[in-house]
C-alpha cells in the first residue's frame, strides 16, 4: 500500500487512505510495547514461543486485517511483534544504518518501492533469496513487480505486498453538468490510449465548468500518473540517470504544464490541507487515481459526495507505488521469518488484505479470487474496482528503477511544478529548477 510522490510523504497518504476505506483501522505507531526502532531481534518470550519481529512504516495493514492473529492460530508456537516507524521519513535511513552495522534489524523488514532498487543493487547480499523459499511461486506475482526486487544475479530479496495500478476518479455529476458523458465506460473511451485526449476532455469540460470546479486537481498528480506508465523514466537499463533527457519525463512535464497553462488544474499540491479542503468543497472534477487514492477521496470528500464520484480507466496502464517484505540474513529467527513473509504475501492473504484494507494485491493470482474479482465500492457509484485495477496492474510496464528514483520524482513535482502552479514561473523556469535540484541531490 505504498505510493510514491516521494516515498517519505507517501506513507502519511496511505494512512488516511486505508483508514477511509477500511473499518476500524489504527494509525501508525510503535506496536506491542515496542520502542519504535527500525527493528529488534527476535527471540523467545516467557511462554517459550518463538517471537518473529516485523519492521514496517505506516500502516501496512497485516495486523489490522487480522492476518497476524490468523497466522498465530495456525502456528501456536509463534508470536509476532510488529514495530512501526512513523513518520516514515525515519524508516529507510534507520534501515540502512542497521544493515550497515548488522544489528538492530527485525526478522522481516518492509521496503518501499522508491528504495527497492538501491537495496537490490547495494544491499542484496544482506538479504535472504526469497525466490527459493518453500511455497513461493514467481508466477503468482506480476512479472514487473517480481523484477523490481530481483538483483542482477537473479536473487529476489523482497516479496511484493501491494501495487498502485492507475485509474481516473471523476465526478459524474460535474461531467453531466458540463455536457460530457458520465457513464464510466463512455468516460474511459474519451481518453483511451492517450493522455492528450484527457486534456482535450478537460478543455471541453472547461467550456461549461459548473460552479467554478477545475477539471483536475494538480499538475503534479498528472505528471506522476503519466510518467508512471513508461518503462524508462529517471534511469535507463544500465543504471545511468536520464531524467534530463528522458522522453517519458519530458512528455509528462509538457502534459502537466500544458494543463496548468490551459487553466485545467486547480493548482493544488496533492495531500496537503488545501487539497483536502478542495475535495470537501467539490473544487475539481477529476484526479489521477492509483488504487490507494480511493481512500483519500472518500475520506476528505465525505458523505456529501457519496455516489457522485466514479472510477474510469486511465488513458494508459500505469503503476504508482508499492511495497515489499524482506528477510535480513542476520535475522535471529530467519527460517520462521521466511515462512511468515511467504504466507503474508501469498495470493489468499493479499486478497484478504485488499478486502479489509484496500491494499491492492501484487499477486496476480489473487485477481480471480472473489474478494478482488467481485469488489465494488458503493461510495464510487459501485465501481467495479477489482476489475478496473486488475486490468491496469496486468498491463503496466516493467519500470526501470534507480537508487534515487523517489527523490528525483518528488523534485519534479514539489519543486518544479509547484513553481509553475503556485509561483507563476514559466514551464522552462520550473524545469530548470527541478533539474538543478536533482543534480544537487545526485551529487551528494
C-alpha positions as CSV (number, residue, x, y, z in Angstrom):
1,X,0.0,0.0,0.0
2,X,2.9,2.4,-0.6
3,X,2.6,5.0,-3.1
4,X,5.2,7.4,-4.0
5,X,5.4,11.0,-4.8
6,X,8.4,10.8,-2.9
7,X,8.5,7.8,-0.6
8,X,8.5,9.7,2.6
9,X,5.3,11.7,2.3
10,X,3.6,8.8,0.7
11,X,3.1,6.8,3.9
12,X,1.0,9.5,5.5
13,X,-1.1,9.4,2.4
14,X,-1.8,5.7,2.8
15,X,-2.6,6.0,6.5
16,X,-5.6,8.2,5.6
17,X,-6.4,6.0,2.6
18,X,-6.7,2.8,4.4
19,X,-8.5,4.5,7.3
20,X,-11.1,5.8,4.9
21,X,-11.8,2.5,3.1
22,X,-11.2,0.0,5.9
23,X,-13.2,-0.3,9.1
24,X,-11.7,0.4,12.5
25,X,-8.1,0.9,11.3
26,X,-5.3,2.0,13.6
27,X,-2.8,4.8,12.9
28,X,0.9,4.1,12.6
29,X,2.7,3.8,15.9
30,X,5.1,1.5,17.7
31,X,3.2,-1.7,18.4
32,X,3.1,-4.3,21.1
33,X,5.1,-2.1,23.5
34,X,8.0,-1.7,21.0
35,X,10.1,1.4,21.2
36,X,9.6,2.2,17.5
37,X,13.2,1.5,16.5
38,X,13.8,0.3,12.9
39,X,13.8,-3.3,14.1
40,X,14.6,-5.5,17.0
41,X,16.0,-9.0,17.4
42,X,13.5,-11.8,17.7
43,X,13.7,-14.5,20.4
44,X,11.6,-16.4,22.8
45,X,9.0,-14.9,25.2
46,X,8.3,-16.1,28.7
47,X,5.9,-18.7,27.4
48,X,8.6,-20.3,25.3
49,X,7.2,-19.1,22.0
50,X,9.3,-18.0,19.1
51,X,9.0,-14.2,18.6
52,X,9.1,-13.2,14.9
53,X,9.7,-9.4,14.6
54,X,8.3,-7.3,11.7
55,X,9.6,-3.8,11.0
56,X,7.3,-1.6,8.9
57,X,6.4,2.0,8.3
58,X,3.0,3.5,8.4
59,X,0.0,1.1,8.3
60,X,0.7,-1.9,6.1
61,X,-2.5,-3.5,7.5
62,X,-1.4,-7.0,8.4
63,X,-2.3,-6.6,12.0
64,X,-5.5,-4.6,11.3
65,X,-6.7,-7.2,8.8
66,X,-6.3,-9.9,11.4
67,X,-3.6,-11.7,9.5
68,X,-1.1,-11.9,12.4
69,X,-3.9,-13.4,14.6
70,X,-4.8,-15.9,11.9
71,X,-1.1,-17.0,11.4
72,X,-0.5,-17.5,15.2
73,X,-3.6,-19.6,15.4
74,X,-2.2,-21.8,12.7
75,X,1.2,-21.7,14.4
76,X,0.6,-21.5,18.2
77,X,4.3,-21.7,18.9
78,X,4.8,-18.4,17.1
79,X,4.3,-14.8,18.4
80,X,4.5,-11.8,16.1
81,X,5.8,-8.5,17.2
82,X,5.4,-5.6,14.8
83,X,7.5,-2.3,15.1
84,X,6.1,0.6,13.1
85,X,8.1,3.7,12.3
86,X,6.1,6.9,12.0
87,X,7.0,9.3,10.5
88,X,8.1,7.1,7.6
89,X,10.9,9.5,6.7
90,X,12.8,8.0,9.6
91,X,12.4,4.4,8.5
92,X,14.7,4.0,5.5
93,X,17.7,5.8,6.9
94,X,17.4,3.7,10.1
95,X,17.1,0.5,8.0
96,X,20.4,1.4,6.1
97,X,22.1,2.2,9.4
98,X,21.1,-1.2,10.9
99,X,22.1,-3.0,7.7
100,X,25.5,-1.3,7.9
101,X,26.1,-2.4,11.5
102,X,24.4,-5.8,11.1
103,X,22.4,-5.3,14.2
104,X,19.0,-3.9,15.3
105,X,17.2,-5.4,12.4
106,X,13.8,-7.1,12.6
107,X,13.3,-10.6,11.3
108,X,11.2,-9.2,8.5
109,X,11.8,-5.7,7.1
110,X,9.5,-3.8,4.8
111,X,11.0,-1.9,1.8
112,X,9.2,0.8,-0.2
113,X,9.3,0.7,-4.0
114,X,11.1,4.0,-4.1
115,X,14.0,2.4,-2.2
116,X,13.9,-1.2,-3.6
117,X,16.4,-0.5,-6.4
118,X,19.0,0.9,-4.0
119,X,18.5,-2.2,-1.7
120,X,18.8,-4.7,-4.6
121,X,21.9,-3.0,-6.1
122,X,23.9,-2.2,-2.9
123,X,22.5,-4.5,-0.1
124,X,21.3,-7.7,-1.8
125,X,23.9,-9.8,-0.1
126,X,22.4,-8.8,3.3
127,X,19.0,-10.4,2.5
128,X,17.7,-13.9,2.0
129,X,16.9,-15.0,-1.5
130,X,13.1,-15.5,-1.2
131,X,12.7,-17.0,-4.6
132,X,14.0,-20.2,-3.1
133,X,11.5,-20.2,-0.2
134,X,9.1,-23.1,0.1
135,X,5.7,-22.0,-1.3
136,X,6.9,-19.0,-3.2
137,X,5.8,-19.1,-6.8
138,X,7.2,-16.4,-9.2
139,X,4.2,-16.9,-11.5
140,X,1.8,-15.8,-8.7
141,X,3.2,-12.3,-8.8
142,X,3.0,-9.6,-11.5
143,X,6.1,-10.0,-13.6
144,X,7.2,-6.4,-13.3
145,X,6.6,-6.4,-9.5
146,X,8.8,-9.5,-9.2
147,X,11.5,-7.9,-11.3
148,X,11.7,-4.8,-9.0
149,X,13.1,-6.8,-6.1
150,X,15.3,-9.0,-8.2
151,X,19.1,-8.3,-8.3
152,X,21.2,-8.7,-11.4
153,X,22.4,-12.1,-10.2
154,X,18.8,-13.4,-10.1
155,X,18.4,-13.2,-6.3
156,X,15.0,-11.9,-5.2
157,X,15.3,-10.1,-1.9
158,X,11.7,-9.0,-1.5
159,X,8.2,-10.4,-1.9
160,X,5.6,-7.8,-3.2
161,X,2.8,-6.9,-0.9
162,X,0.8,-4.3,-2.9
163,X,0.8,-2.1,-6.0
164,X,-0.8,1.1,-7.1
165,X,-2.4,0.5,-10.5
166,X,-3.8,3.6,-12.2
167,X,-7.3,4.8,-12.9
168,X,-9.1,8.2,-13.2
169,X,-11.5,9.2,-10.5
170,X,-14.2,11.6,-11.7
171,X,-17.3,13.4,-10.5
172,X,-20.0,12.1,-12.7
173,X,-22.4,14.9,-11.7
174,X,-20.0,17.6,-12.8
175,X,-19.4,15.7,-16.1
176,X,-23.2,15.7,-16.7
177,X,-23.5,19.4,-15.9
178,X,-20.6,20.1,-18.3
179,X,-22.3,18.1,-21.1
180,X,-19.7,15.3,-21.0
181,X,-20.6,11.5,-20.9
182,X,-20.9,10.3,-17.3
183,X,-21.1,6.5,-17.8
184,X,-17.7,5.1,-16.7
185,X,-17.2,3.1,-19.9
186,X,-18.0,6.1,-22.1
187,X,-15.7,8.3,-19.9
188,X,-12.9,5.7,-20.3
189,X,-13.4,6.0,-24.1
190,X,-13.0,9.7,-24.0
191,X,-9.3,9.4,-23.4
192,X,-8.5,5.8,-24.2
193,X,-4.8,5.3,-25.2
194,X,-3.7,8.9,-25.0
195,X,-3.1,11.3,-22.0
196,X,-3.5,14.2,-24.5
197,X,-7.2,13.1,-25.0
198,X,-7.6,13.5,-21.3
199,X,-6.6,17.2,-21.7
200,X,-8.9,17.6,-24.7
201,X,-11.8,16.3,-22.5
202,X,-10.7,18.8,-19.9
203,X,-11.0,21.6,-22.4
204,X,-14.5,20.5,-23.4
205,X,-15.3,20.4,-19.7
206,X,-14.0,23.9,-19.1
207,X,-16.4,25.4,-21.6
208,X,-19.3,24.7,-19.2
209,X,-17.4,24.0,-16.0
210,X,-20.1,24.0,-13.2
211,X,-19.6,26.0,-10.0
212,X,-16.0,27.0,-10.8
213,X,-14.8,23.5,-10.4
214,X,-11.5,22.8,-12.2
215,X,-11.1,19.8,-14.4
216,X,-8.2,18.3,-12.4
217,X,-6.6,18.7,-9.0
218,X,-2.9,19.0,-9.6
219,X,-0.3,19.2,-12.4
220,X,1.9,17.2,-10.1
221,X,-0.6,14.3,-9.8
222,X,-1.0,14.3,-13.6
223,X,2.8,14.2,-14.1
224,X,3.2,11.3,-11.7
225,X,0.3,9.4,-13.4
226,X,1.6,9.9,-16.9
227,X,5.3,9.2,-16.1
228,X,4.4,6.0,-14.2
229,X,3.2,4.4,-17.5
230,X,6.7,4.2,-19.0
231,X,9.5,1.7,-18.6
232,X,12.5,4.0,-18.6
233,X,11.9,7.2,-16.7
234,X,14.6,8.6,-14.5
235,X,17.2,5.9,-15.2
236,X,18.0,3.7,-18.2
237,X,18.6,-0.1,-18.1
238,X,22.3,0.4,-17.5
239,X,21.6,2.4,-14.3
240,X,22.5,5.7,-15.8
241,X,20.4,8.7,-14.7
242,X,18.5,10.1,-17.7
243,X,16.0,12.4,-16.1
244,X,17.3,15.4,-18.1
245,X,16.7,13.8,-21.5
246,X,14.1,11.1,-20.8
247,X,11.3,11.2,-23.4
248,X,8.9,10.0,-20.7
249,X,9.8,12.8,-18.3
250,X,9.7,15.4,-21.0
251,X,6.3,14.2,-22.3
252,X,4.8,14.1,-18.8
253,X,6.3,17.5,-18.0
254,X,4.8,19.0,-21.2
255,X,1.4,17.4,-20.4
256,X,1.4,18.7,-16.8
257,X,2.5,22.3,-17.7
258,X,0.1,22.4,-20.7
259,X,-2.8,21.5,-18.3
260,X,-1.7,24.3,-16.0
261,X,-1.3,26.8,-18.8
262,X,-4.8,26.0,-20.0
263,X,-6.2,26.6,-16.5
264,X,-7.4,23.0,-16.3
265,X,-5.7,22.4,-13.0
266,X,-6.8,23.7,-9.6
267,X,-3.1,24.3,-8.9
268,X,-3.1,22.3,-5.7
269,X,-0.3,20.2,-4.1
270,X,-1.7,16.8,-3.5
271,X,-2.3,15.5,0.0
272,X,-1.9,19.0,1.6
273,X,-4.6,20.7,3.7
274,X,-5.8,22.9,0.8
275,X,-6.1,19.8,-1.4
276,X,-8.2,18.1,1.2
277,X,-10.4,21.1,1.6
278,X,-10.9,21.3,-2.2
279,X,-12.1,17.7,-2.1
280,X,-14.6,18.6,0.7
281,X,-15.8,21.6,-1.3
282,X,-16.1,19.9,-4.7
283,X,-13.5,22.1,-6.4
284,X,-12.2,19.7,-9.0
285,X,-13.8,17.1,-11.2
286,X,-11.0,14.5,-11.8
287,X,-7.9,13.1,-10.1
288,X,-5.3,10.7,-11.2
289,X,-6.2,7.7,-9.1
290,X,-4.0,4.8,-8.2
291,X,-5.9,2.3,-6.1
292,X,-4.8,3.8,-2.8
293,X,-6.2,7.2,-3.8
294,X,-9.8,6.0,-3.4
295,X,-9.4,6.2,0.4
296,X,-8.1,9.8,0.2
297,X,-11.1,10.9,-1.8
298,X,-13.6,9.1,0.3
299,X,-12.1,10.5,3.5
300,X,-11.9,14.1,2.5
301,X,-14.8,14.5,0.1
302,X,-17.0,12.9,2.7
303,X,-20.6,11.7,2.6
304,X,-21.8,14.8,0.7
305,X,-20.3,13.3,-2.5
306,X,-21.1,9.7,-2.0
307,X,-22.2,8.2,-5.3
308,X,-21.1,11.3,-7.2
309,X,-17.6,10.1,-7.6
310,X,-16.9,7.2,-10.0
311,X,-13.8,5.4,-11.4
312,X,-12.8,5.1,-15.1
313,X,-9.8,3.5,-16.7
314,X,-6.7,5.7,-17.1
315,X,-5.6,6.7,-20.6
316,X,-2.7,4.2,-20.3
317,X,-1.8,1.4,-17.9
318,X,0.5,2.6,-15.1
319,X,1.6,1.9,-11.6
320,X,2.3,4.4,-8.8
321,X,3.5,2.8,-5.6
322,X,4.1,-0.5,-3.8
323,X,6.0,-2.3,-1.0
324,X,7.9,-5.5,-0.3
325,X,8.7,-7.8,2.6
326,X,12.4,-8.8,3.0
327,X,14.3,-11.0,5.5
328,X,17.8,-10.0,6.5
329,X,20.5,-12.6,6.6
330,X,21.2,-11.8,10.2
331,X,17.6,-12.3,11.3
332,X,17.5,-14.1,14.6
333,X,14.6,-16.3,13.5
334,X,15.3,-16.4,9.8
335,X,13.6,-19.6,9.0
336,X,10.4,-18.6,10.7
337,X,10.6,-15.1,9.2
338,X,10.8,-16.6,5.7
339,X,7.7,-18.7,6.4
340,X,5.7,-15.7,7.7
341,X,6.8,-13.4,4.8
342,X,5.8,-16.1,2.3
343,X,2.4,-16.6,4.0
344,X,1.6,-12.9,4.3
345,X,2.3,-12.3,0.6
346,X,0.5,-15.4,-0.7
347,X,-2.5,-14.6,-3.0
348,X,-5.0,-15.7,-0.4
349,X,-3.7,-13.3,2.2
350,X,-3.3,-10.5,-0.3
351,X,-7.0,-10.9,-1.2
352,X,-8.0,-10.6,2.4
353,X,-5.8,-7.6,2.9
354,X,-7.5,-5.9,-0.1
355,X,-10.9,-6.8,1.2
356,X,-10.3,-5.3,4.6
357,X,-7.6,-2.6,4.0
358,X,-8.0,-1.6,0.3
359,X,-4.4,-2.6,-0.3
360,X,-4.3,-3.8,-4.0
361,X,-2.5,-7.1,-4.4
362,X,0.8,-7.5,-6.2
363,X,0.0,-11.2,-6.5
364,X,-1.9,-11.5,-9.8
365,X,-3.1,-15.0,-8.7
366,X,-5.3,-13.1,-6.2
367,X,-7.2,-11.3,-9.0
368,X,-9.5,-14.2,-9.7
369,X,-10.4,-14.6,-6.0
370,X,-13.9,-13.3,-5.1
371,X,-12.6,-10.7,-2.7
372,X,-10.8,-9.0,-5.6
373,X,-12.7,-10.0,-8.7
374,X,-16.1,-9.0,-7.4
375,X,-15.0,-5.9,-5.4
376,X,-17.2,-2.8,-5.8
377,X,-17.3,0.4,-3.8
378,X,-20.7,2.0,-3.1
379,X,-19.0,5.4,-2.4
380,X,-17.8,5.4,-6.0
381,X,-21.2,4.5,-7.6
382,X,-20.4,0.8,-7.2
383,X,-17.5,1.0,-9.5
384,X,-16.0,-2.5,-10.2
385,X,-12.6,-1.6,-8.7
386,X,-11.4,-5.2,-8.7
387,X,-11.8,-5.4,-12.4
388,X,-10.5,-1.9,-13.2
389,X,-7.4,-2.1,-11.2
390,X,-6.6,-5.8,-12.1
391,X,-6.6,-4.9,-15.8
392,X,-4.4,-1.9,-15.1
393,X,-2.0,-3.8,-13.0
394,X,-1.6,-6.6,-15.5
395,X,-0.9,-4.2,-18.4
396,X,1.5,-1.9,-16.5
397,X,5.1,-1.9,-17.9
398,X,8.1,-3.1,-16.1
399,X,9.7,0.1,-14.8
400,X,13.4,0.6,-14.6
401,X,14.1,1.9,-11.1
402,X,17.2,3.7,-9.9
403,X,18.7,4.4,-6.4
404,X,17.3,7.9,-6.2
405,X,14.0,7.3,-8.1
406,X,11.8,8.7,-5.3
407,X,13.9,11.8,-4.7
408,X,14.0,12.7,-8.4
409,X,10.3,12.3,-8.9
410,X,9.5,14.4,-5.9
411,X,11.7,17.2,-7.1
412,X,9.9,17.4,-10.4
413,X,6.5,17.7,-8.7
414,X,7.3,19.5,-5.4
415,X,9.9,21.9,-6.8
416,X,9.5,22.3,-10.5
417,X,5.7,22.0,-11.0
418,X,4.8,23.8,-7.7
419,X,6.8,26.8,-9.0
420,X,4.8,26.7,-12.2
421,X,1.4,26.2,-10.5
422,X,1.7,28.4,-7.4
423,X,4.5,30.9,-8.1
424,X,3.8,31.9,-11.6
425,X,7.0,30.6,-13.1
426,X,7.2,29.5,-16.7
427,X,7.4,25.8,-17.7
428,X,11.0,26.4,-18.6
429,X,11.9,28.0,-15.3
430,X,10.2,25.2,-13.4
431,X,12.0,22.6,-15.4
432,X,15.4,24.3,-14.8
433,X,14.7,24.4,-11.0
434,X,13.8,20.7,-10.9
435,X,16.9,19.7,-12.9
436,X,19.2,21.8,-10.7
437,X,17.7,20.4,-7.5
438,X,18.0,16.8,-8.8
439,X,21.6,17.4,-10.0
440,X,22.5,18.6,-6.5
441,X,20.7,15.6,-4.9
442,X,22.6,13.1,-7.0
443,X,25.9,14.9,-6.3
444,X,25.5,14.4,-2.5
